[in-house]
Amino acid sequence: MRNSIEVNGLVVSIDNSGCIGTKEHDIVQVPNEVTAYFTARTAILEQLCAGAIPVQLLMANFSGDEVWSEYEQGFKRAFSEMGLGMPPLMGSSETNFQSLQSAVSLTMLGKKQFERNTDRCEFYVIGEPLVGNDVIENPHKIAQLNEVYEGLINGFIQVIWPTGSKGVGAEITRFTGECYTADVNLTDSAGPSCAVLAAVKKEHEETFLHSITAPVNKLIKVKE
């Protein structure tokens, strides 16, 4: 597991977003549904990394009760991409005070569905590191949630590993246990897991490469 934890048989993952939305002082101006989609997407990828499928959602909404339904629609969109219904959603909204900027946090509880390892696998980066407005302007460069999910379910992707604000390079060693490099920027923030590391069995490489529409780069082992 990357940033999720396991508690009493349930996998717990969380992601949050701040200063992104429709409020006047938000740094990135996008519909609240878009903010929620990418927040859910990251938390889902953490679940899939742990071999789990979400069964319950918990939202902490700091943007005001009036945007709850917009956030909910964004969450639904993420699950719909994978052909899944959204799990039950509960949580709380800040209604005592009006925040100047948007903020939302989403926790997911999931159940383990598969257990795999990276033995005899080749490693790839799906997508490119993007953050802020670059995420909105370059959707074709983002690892697609449905393609990653289908790859895991169909078995030609063995394991995935999301990347985030620390960059792709910081996650490669955590994922592989060895030193690799790749033909992508290794230090830039990957934002809401726009780039995802994947372990693929050699016999499934061709199927994998034909199934992914985002840019794909193979990890190259660094010679000692």
Secondary structure, 3 states (H helix, E strand, C coil): CCCCEEECCEEEEEEEEECEECCCCCCEECCHHHHHHHHHHHHHHHHHHCCEEEEEEEEEECCCHHHHHHHHHHHHHHHHHCCCCCCCEEEEECCCCCCCCCEEEEEEEEEECCCCCCCCEEEEEECCCCCCHHHHHCHHHCCCHHHHHHHHHHCCCCEEEECCCCCHHHHHHHHHCCCEECCCCCCCCCCCCCCEEEEEEHHHHHHHHHHCCCCEEECEECCC
